[in-house]
Amino acid sequence: MLTITAFAQNNASQSPKTETEKWREDLRYMAEQMPRLHKNLFHTMSREQFDIAVKRLYDRIPLLARHQIIVELARIVAMVEDGHTNLRLAHDPEVRFHTLPVNLYFFKDELFIRTADREYTELVGARIVRIGNVSVDEATARVRNLIGRDNEMDIKFFAPYLLVKPEILHALEITNSLENVQFTVSKEGKQKVVSVKPTSSTEIKELDDTDTSWLNEPGWTDMRDKTSAPTPLWLKDINNKFWFEFLPDSKILYVQINEIGHKKDETLGAFSKRLFEFVEANPVEKLVLDLRLNRGGNNTLFIPIITDIIKSKINKRGKFFTIMGRSSWSAAQNFLNELEKYTNTLFVGEPSGSKGNTYGDSRRITLPNSKITARVSVYYWQDWYPWDTRQWTAPDLTAELSPEDYKNNTDPAMKVIINYIPQKSLNAILMEALTEGGVNLAIKRFREFKAQPINRHADTEQPILEAAGRLLDEKKNEETAAILQIYIEENPRSFEAYYALGEAYFRAGKKELAIANFERALQLKPKSYNIAERLRQAKEK
């Protein structure tokens, strides 16, 4: 950064500044402020990597168009890899990118056109196969590097916003034109290429603490338009910060909290008091707390709800359910963390959009010339144990929205809750299998468990580690390695699994394999004393 600063000072020109000078000043200011304000800017990258990226863009600015410079600024910010450190390409009014008149959504892992301006009604409900020159997977991979993220659910949330911005698609060489975007779509078994033109306006709506993207836009067609089924509860009153409704047939009390914040005429605490007075006075058999549209707010305000749940008759496994998803983020994630810690809730839906140990609470850096805003995290939140490296809160019961569910106003999460029957835990399944048939049967039962759609996102690390621990205690080192390798195939970032695998090889006398796995564990958890010490012992043996 010293080189850039000195160069800029020695070559400063009299006003008016050229566009190159303005953008370089913005870049220099952003690069100076980010490490100053962020709690720990270099938690996933090095200072050297950051400086190289800044210098590279500084040198290229004269060769780039406005939209390309902005996209590269976002790329630098996203290198930090936390959700509250970002440059909001789709939601900053100063960015002034155009928008295609379609809304996209990832139903599970496939991208669909969920709504569209009536001019493009025929495209609503179509699955996107390609965008411009590349596949959907490749387009998503390219925009991923522009997104401030806590985990991969943030990509599912934000990528659809970026993939309808022609300037972004052009800057990433996904398309060749700013004037229109070609989509290859599949609908009703037929595939075709269509061209979509952006709107003339560059006005945008900034992000709220509620995911309001589901609200109907006047003059647009929605996938749900043709169904006669009633609107599902989760879409019934999006703009209401918090509300509840009793369903007498199922004796379920449905509660939706769309923002961690007070209303003008009622605090969250007062709402909680009213809610649990209703629970005590009525034949409520299940309570459903829906946080799937909750993007955050003030994380000091939900404590009364937590304490009221703890005291309630409904705080029992199988009676209290929390629905979450990719939009459950920021203060909503803090809420999930406390629910996990202090209540007996079962989580239903998708993985959450954040995690228990992460950086948050952003501060703005407004660039002096473009007035574009970069945000950086100023606090580190450690709601989980310090060694907990989970990337999200995992659902106990996976319930993902499909195109058919959405089109027919069906809520798969509520369906799972209404039909819930307690099942044997994975821990119990594995321990029984080890007793009955050894590690091969345990691996078979593990695969069967994961193959069930309701368990797709279940957190399986602890049961696997406990099974591995039992095998280690029984001095079955080869069997321990076998079950851990199966787990690592689907969770290659589990430092604990690599550590345990290294231990199995170490005890089996396989020094090189032990060292390799201890080293991998240490790469994933660089400051772990236990791993470093075991690695030293393995090397000295």
C-alpha positions in Angstrom: 0.0 0.0 0.0 3.0 2.3 0.5 3.8 2.1 -3.2 0.3 3.1 -4.2 0.1 5.9 -1.7 3.4 7.4 -2.7 2.6 7.1 -6.4 -0.7 8.8 -5.9 0.8 11.7 -3.9 3.7 12.2 -6.4 1.3 12.3 -9.3 -1.5 14.2 -7.8 -3.0 16.6 -10.4 -5.0 19.8 -10.1 -8.7 19.5 -10.2 -10.8 18.5 -12.0 -9.6 15.0 -11.4 -9.8 12.4 -14.1 -12.0 9.4 -13.7 -8.9 7.3 -13.2 -7.7 9.5 -10.4 -11.1 9.4 -8.8 -11.4 5.7 -8.8 -7.8 5.3 -7.6 -8.6 7.6 -4.7 -11.7 5.6 -3.9 -9.7 2.3 -4.0 -6.9 3.8 -1.8 -9.4 5.1 0.7 -11.2 1.7 0.9 -7.9 -0.2 1.2 -6.8 2.1 4.1 -10.1 2.0 6.0 -10.9 -1.7 5.8 -8.0 -2.9 8.0 -8.5 0.1 10.3 -12.1 -0.6 11.0 -12.5 -4.4 10.7 -12.1 -6.4 13.8 -9.7 -8.8 12.1 -9.6 -8.2 8.3 -7.1 -10.9 7.7 -8.9 -13.8 9.4 -9.0 -15.8 6.1 -6.5 -14.1 3.9 -3.0 -12.6 4.4 -2.1 -8.9 4.3 0.0 -9.7 1.3 -2.9 -11.2 -0.6 -5.0 -8.2 0.1 -2.2 -5.7 -1.0 -1.6 -7.7 -4.2 -5.3 -7.6 -5.1 -5.5 -3.8 -4.4 -2.3 -3.1 -6.4 -3.6 -5.2 -9.3 -6.8 -3.3 -9.5 -5.0 0.1 -9.0 -2.8 -0.7 -12.1 -5.8 -1.9 -14.2 -8.2 1.0 -13.5 -7.3 3.0 -16.6 -8.2 0.0 -18.7 -11.5 -0.8 -17.1 -15.0 0.6 -17.6 -17.0 1.9 -14.6 -19.0 -1.3 -14.1 -15.8 -3.4 -14.3 -14.1 -1.3 -11.6 -17.0 -1.6 -9.2 -17.2 -5.3 -9.7 -13.5 -5.6 -8.9 -13.9 -3.5 -5.8 -16.6 -5.9 -4.6 -14.2 -8.8 -5.3 -11.6 -7.3 -3.0 -14.1 -6.8 -0.2 -15.5 -10.3 -0.6 -12.0 -11.7 -0.1 -12.5 -11.1 3.6 -15.1 -13.9 3.7 -17.6 -12.8 6.3 -21.2 -11.8 5.6 -21.2 -8.4 7.2 -18.1 -7.3 5.2 -19.5 -6.6 1.7 -20.1 -4.2 -1.1 -23.8 -4.6 -2.0 -23.7 -4.5 -5.8 -27.4 -5.2 -6.1 -28.6 -3.0 -3.2 -26.4 0.1 -3.1 -28.2 3.0 -4.8 -24.9 4.6 -5.8 -23.8 1.5 -7.8 -26.6 2.3 -10.4 -26.5 -1.1 -12.2 -29.5 -2.0 -14.4 -31.8 -5.0 -13.6 -33.4 -7.7 -15.7 -37.2 -7.8 -15.1 -37.1 -11.3 -13.6 -36.6 -12.7 -10.1 -34.6 -15.8 -9.7 -34.5 -18.4 -6.9 -32.6 -21.5 -6.1 -35.1 -24.3 -5.4 -32.7 -26.7 -3.7 -29.8 -26.6 -6.1 -31.6 -25.6 -9.3 -32.1 -22.0 -10.5 -35.6 -21.0 -11.6 -37.3 -17.8 -12.8 -39.8 -17.3 -9.9 -41.4 -14.1 -11.0 -41.2 -11.8 -14.0 -42.6 -8.7 -15.6 -45.7 -9.6 -17.7 -43.7 -9.1 -20.9 -41.8 -12.3 -19.9 -44.7 -14.2 -18.4 -43.9 -17.3 -20.5 -40.6 -17.6 -18.7 -42.1 -17.9 -15.2 -41.5 -21.3 -13.7 -38.7 -22.1 -16.2 -35.4 -23.7 -15.0 -32.3 -21.9 -16.1 -29.8 -24.1 -17.8 -27.3 -21.5 -19.0 -26.7 -17.8 -18.6 -25.1 -16.2 -21.6 -21.9 -18.2 -22.4 -21.8 -20.4 -19.3 -23.7 -23.0 -17.2 -25.6 -21.9 -14.2 -23.0 -23.6 -12.0 -20.2 -21.6 -13.6 -22.1 -18.3 -13.5 -22.8 -18.9 -9.8 -19.2 -19.7 -9.1 -18.1 -16.4 -10.7 -20.5 -14.2 -8.7 -19.7 -16.1 -5.6 -16.4 -14.2 -5.5 -18.3 -10.9 -5.2 -20.4 -11.9 -2.2 -19.6 -11.3 1.4 -20.5 -14.6 3.0 -20.6 -16.5 6.3 -21.4 -19.8 4.5 -22.7 -21.2 1.2 -26.3 -20.4 2.0 -25.4 -16.8 1.6 -24.5 -17.6 -2.0 -27.9 -19.1 -2.5 -29.4 -16.0 -1.1 -27.4 -13.3 -2.9 -26.4 -14.9 -6.2 -29.9 -14.6 -7.7 -29.7 -10.8 -7.1 -26.4 -10.5 -8.9 -27.3 -12.8 -11.8 -30.0 -10.4 -13.0 -27.5 -7.5 -13.3 -26.2 -7.1 -16.9 -23.2 -5.1 -15.8 -22.1 -7.8 -13.4 -22.6 -10.6 -16.0 -20.6 -8.6 -18.6 -17.8 -7.8 -16.2 -17.5 -11.5 -15.3 -17.5 -12.4 -19.0 -20.7 -14.4 -18.5 -22.3 -12.4 -21.3 -21.0 -10.3 -24.2 -23.6 -7.5 -24.1 -25.0 -4.9 -21.7 -28.1 -4.5 -23.8 -29.6 -8.0 -23.3 -28.9 -11.3 -21.6 -29.5 -14.7 -23.2 -30.9 -17.4 -21.0 -31.2 -21.1 -22.0 -34.2 -22.3 -20.1 -36.1 -25.6 -19.7 -39.9 -25.7 -19.2 -42.4 -28.5 -19.6 -39.7 -30.7 -21.2 -38.7 -28.2 -23.8 -35.5 -26.2 -23.9 -35.0 -22.8 -25.7 -32.8 -19.7 -25.7 -34.5 -16.4 -24.8 -33.2 -12.9 -24.7 -34.2 -10.6 -21.8 -33.6 -6.8 -21.8 -32.9 -4.8 -18.7 -35.2 -2.1 -17.4 -34.2 1.5 -18.1 -34.2 2.4 -14.4 -31.2 1.9 -12.1 -33.2 2.5 -8.9 -33.0 -0.3 -6.3 -34.5 -1.2 -3.0 -32.0 -1.5 -0.1 -31.9 -4.6 2.0 -34.2 -4.8 5.0 -34.0 -6.8 8.2 -36.8 -8.9 6.6 -36.5 -10.8 3.4 -39.2 -9.0 1.4 -38.2 -10.4 -1.9 -41.3 -12.6 -1.8 -43.7 -9.7 -1.9 -45.6 -9.5 -5.2 -44.6 -6.7 -7.6 -47.4 -4.9 -9.4 -47.6 -5.9 -13.1 -45.5 -9.0 -12.5 -46.4 -12.7 -12.9 -45.6 -15.2 -10.1 -45.3 -19.0 -10.2 -48.1 -19.1 -7.6 -50.6 -17.1 -9.6 -52.5 -20.0 -11.0 -53.1 -21.9 -7.8 -56.4 -21.6 -5.9 -54.8 -22.9 -2.7 -54.6 -20.4 0.2 -51.4 -18.4 0.7 -49.1 -20.4 3.1 -48.6 -18.9 6.5 -45.0 -17.9 5.9 -46.0 -15.6 3.0 -49.2 -14.4 4.6 -48.0 -11.3 6.4 -44.3 -10.6 5.4 -44.4 -6.9 6.5 -45.6 -7.7 10.0 -42.5 -7.9 12.3 -44.1 -10.5 14.5 -47.5 -12.2 14.8 -49.1 -15.5 15.7 -52.1 -17.6 14.7 -53.6 -20.7 16.3 -54.5 -23.6 14.0 -57.3 -25.5 15.8 -57.3 -28.6 13.6 -53.7 -29.5 14.4 -53.5 -27.5 17.7 -50.4 -25.8 16.4 -49.6 -22.3 17.4 -47.7 -20.7 14.5 -45.5 -17.7 15.3 -43.6 -15.7 12.7 -40.9 -13.2 13.7 -39.6 -11.5 10.6 -37.3 -9.0 12.3 -35.6 -8.8 15.7 -37.1 -5.4 16.5 -39.9 -3.7 18.3 -43.1 -2.4 16.7 -44.2 1.2 17.3 -47.0 -0.1 19.5 -45.5 -3.3 21.0 -42.1 -4.4 22.1 -40.8 -8.0 21.5 -41.0 -8.6 25.2 -44.7 -7.6 25.4 -45.4 -9.7 22.4 -43.7 -12.7 24.0 -45.8 -12.2 27.2 -49.0 -12.1 25.2 -47.9 -15.1 23.2 -47.1 -17.4 26.1 -50.2 -16.3 28.0 -52.1 -17.7 25.0 -50.0 -20.9 25.1 -50.9 -21.5 28.8 -54.6 -20.7 28.3 -55.2 -22.8 25.2 -54.8 -26.5 24.1 -51.6 -25.8 22.2 -49.8 -29.1 21.4 -47.0 -27.7 19.2 -45.4 -24.3 18.8 -43.8 -23.3 15.5 -41.4 -20.4 15.5 -40.8 -19.3 11.9 -37.5 -17.3 11.4 -37.0 -18.2 7.7 -37.5 -14.5 6.5 -35.7 -12.9 9.4 -32.5 -11.1 8.3 -31.7 -9.7 11.7 -32.1 -6.5 13.7 -31.1 -5.9 17.3 -29.7 -9.0 18.9 -30.3 -7.7 22.4 -34.1 -7.8 22.1 -34.9 -11.5 21.9 -33.9 -12.4 25.5 -37.5 -12.2 26.9 -38.6 -14.7 24.3 -35.9 -17.1 25.2 -36.7 -16.9 28.9 -40.5 -17.3 28.3 -39.8 -20.4 26.1 -37.6 -22.0 28.8 -40.5 -21.6 31.4 -43.2 -22.8 29.0 -45.0 -26.1 29.0 -44.3 -26.3 25.2 -40.5 -26.4 25.7 -40.2 -30.1 24.9 -38.6 -32.1 22.1 -41.2 -32.8 19.5 -43.5 -29.9 20.7 -41.3 -26.9 19.9 -40.1 -26.4 16.4 -38.0 -23.5 14.8 -38.2 -23.0 11.0 -35.1 -21.4 9.5 -33.4 -21.0 6.1 -30.9 -19.1 4.0 -32.4 -15.8 5.0 -32.0 -16.5 8.8 -28.9 -14.3 9.3 -27.2 -11.8 11.6 -29.4 -11.2 14.7 -31.6 -14.0 13.6 -28.6 -16.3 13.8 -27.8 -15.1 17.3 -31.4 -16.0 18.1 -30.9 -19.5 16.7 -27.7 -19.9 18.7 -29.6 -19.1 22.0 -32.5 -21.4 21.0 -30.1 -24.2 20.4 -28.3 -23.6 23.7 -31.2 -23.1 26.1 -34.3 -24.7 24.6 -35.5 -28.1 23.4 -36.4 -26.9 19.9 -36.1 -29.0 16.7 -34.8 -27.0 13.8 -36.7 -27.4 10.5 -36.0 -26.2 7.0 -32.7 -25.3 5.4 -29.3 -24.5 7.0 -29.1 -21.0 8.3 -27.4 -18.1 6.5 -24.7 -17.6 9.2 -23.0 -19.4 12.1 -22.4 -19.1 15.8 -18.8 -18.0 15.7 -18.4 -15.2 13.1 -17.7 -11.5 12.5 -20.5 -9.1 12.4 -22.1 -5.6 13.1 -20.9 -3.8 10.0 -19.7 -0.2 9.7 -19.9 1.8 6.5 -17.0 3.0 4.4 -18.3 5.6 1.9 -15.9 6.1 -1.0 -15.2 9.8 -1.5 -15.9 10.1 -5.2 -18.3 7.4 -6.2 -20.1 7.5 -2.9 -20.4 3.7 -3.1 -20.4 2.0 0.3 -18.3 -0.8 1.5 -19.1 -2.4 4.9 -16.8 -4.1 7.3 -17.4 -6.2 10.4 -16.4 -4.6 13.7 -17.1 -7.3 16.3 -16.4 -11.0 16.6 -19.4 -13.0 17.9 -18.6 -16.3 19.7 -21.9 -17.8 20.6 -20.6 -21.3 20.2 -17.6 -23.0 21.8 -14.3 -21.6 20.4 -13.5 -25.0 18.7 -16.9 -25.2 17.0 -16.3 -24.8 13.3 -19.8 -25.5 12.0 -20.6 -23.4 9.0 -24.3 -23.0 9.9 -27.0 -24.2 12.2 -28.1 -27.4 10.6 -31.8 -28.5 10.5 -32.7 -31.5 12.5 -35.4 -32.1 9.9 -34.6 -30.9 6.4 -37.5 -29.4 4.5 -36.5 -27.6 1.3 -38.9 -25.7 -0.9 -39.4 -27.2 -4.3 -40.8 -25.5 -7.4 -43.9 -27.6 -7.1 -44.3 -26.7 -3.4 -44.0 -23.0 -4.2 -46.3 -23.1 -7.2 -49.0 -24.9 -5.2 -48.7 -22.8 -2.0 -47.4 -25.9 -0.1 -45.1 -25.4 2.9 -42.9 -28.4 3.2 -41.6 -27.2 6.6 -45.1 -27.2 8.1 -45.9 -30.5 6.5 -42.9 -32.1 8.2 -43.9 -30.6 11.6 -47.5 -31.7 11.3 -46.5 -35.2 10.4 -43.5 -35.4 12.8 -42.8 -38.8 14.4 -39.7 -39.1 16.7 -37.0 -41.1 15.0 -33.9 -42.8 16.4 -30.9 -40.5 16.6 -27.9 -41.1 14.3 -25.8 -41.6 17.4 -28.0 -44.4 18.5 -28.1 -45.9 15.0 -24.3 -46.0 14.7 -23.7 -47.4 18.2 -26.2 -50.2 17.7 -24.7 -51.0 14.3 -21.2 -51.2 15.7 -22.5 -53.7 18.3 -24.5 -55.7 15.9 -22.2 -55.8 12.8 -19.1 -53.7 13.3 -17.9 -50.8 11.2 -19.2 -52.0 7.8 -22.8 -52.1 9.1 -22.3 -48.7 10.8 -21.1 -47.2 7.5 -24.1 -48.8 5.7 -26.5 -47.3 8.2 -24.8 -43.9 8.0 -25.3 -43.9 4.2 -28.9 -44.9 4.6 -29.5 -42.1 7.1 -28.0 -39.5 4.8 -29.9 -40.8 1.8 -33.2 -39.8 3.4 -34.2 -36.3 2.2 -35.2 -35.3 5.7 -31.6 -35.9 6.8 -29.9 -34.2 3.9 -28.5 -31.3 6.0 -28.4 -33.0 9.4 -25.3 -32.4 11.5 -23.6 -35.7 11.5 -20.1 -34.8 12.8 -20.6 -35.5 16.5 -22.2 -38.9 16.1 -19.4 -39.9 13.7 -16.7 -38.7 16.1 -18.3 -40.5 19.0 -18.4 -43.7 16.9 -14.8 -43.2 16.0 -13.9 -42.6 19.6 -15.5 -45.9 20.6 -13.5 -47.7 18.0 -10.3 -46.1 19.1 -11.0 -47.1 22.6 -11.5 -50.7 21.4 -8.1 -50.4 19.6 -9.8 -50.9 16.2 -7.6 -48.4 14.4 -8.3 -49.6 10.8 -12.1 -49.5 11.5 -11.8 -46.0 13.0 -10.0 -44.8 9.8 -12.7 -46.4 7.6 -15.6 -44.6 9.2 -13.8 -41.3 9.4 -12.8 -41.5 5.7 -16.5 -41.9 4.8 -17.3 -38.8 6.8 -14.5 -36.7 5.3 -15.7 -37.5 1.8 -18.7 -35.3 2.4 -17.2 -32.9 5.0 -13.7 -32.2 3.8 -13.3 -29.2 6.1 -13.8 -31.0 9.4 -10.5 -30.5 11.3 -11.8 -32.8 14.1 -12.3 -35.6 11.6 -8.8 -35.2 10.2 -7.4 -35.0 13.8 -9.1 -38.2 14.8 -8.0 -39.9 11.5 -4.4 -38.9 12.3 -4.8 -40.3 15.7 -6.0 -43.6 14.3 -3.1 -43.9 12.0 -0.7 -42.8 14.7 -1.9 -45.6 17.0 -1.7 -48.0 14.1 2.0 -47.2 13.5 1.3 -45.5 10.1 3.5 -42.5 10.7 3.3 -40.8 7.3 -0.5 -41.1 7.1 -0.7 -39.8 10.7 1.5 -36.8 9.9 -0.4 -36.0 6.7 -3.8 -36.0 8.5 -2.5 -34.0 11.5 -1.1 -31.4 9.0 -4.4 -31.2 7.2 -6.2 -30.7 10.6 -3.7 -28.0 11.5 -4.3 -26.2 8.2 -8.0 -26.1 9.0 -7.4 -25.1 12.6 -4.0 -23.3 12.6 -4.0 -22.2 16.2 -4.9 -25.5 17.8 -2.3 -26.4 20.5 -3.5 -30.0 20.7 -3.1 -30.7 17.0 0.3 -29.0 16.8 1.5 -31.0 19.8 0.3 -34.3 18.3 1.9 -33.5 15.0 5.2 -32.8 16.8 5.0 -36.1 18.6 4.2 -38.0 15.3 7.2 -36.4 13.6 9.6 -37.2 16.4 8.5 -40.8 16.7 
